[in-house]
Amino acid sequence: MTKRQQKIPDFEAALAELETLVERMEQGDLSLDESLKQFERGIKLTRSCQQSLRDAEQKVQVLLEKNGQETLEPFDSDA
């Protein structure tokens, strides 16, 4: 495994890499071995993105609690 594959980038870079990876895999031009490697990388990127989102949600929760709001309210996209 190369250093590039081991390093997990920040959220935006990980998401961009994941999108590129999915596009490459959808083309169907990769060998089985390369597809498996790309799939494994995609899983790592997905987990990294999920963790980044959980961390961000936790930070928002802490900030809301500091401001006297105890619960998160659902986002209303129509507002």
HELIX and SHEET records of a PDB file:
HELIX    1   1 LYS A    3  GLN A    6  1                                   4    
HELIX    2   2 PHE A   11  GLN A   27  1                                  17    
HELIX    3   3 LEU A   32  LYS A   66  1                                  35    
END                                                                             
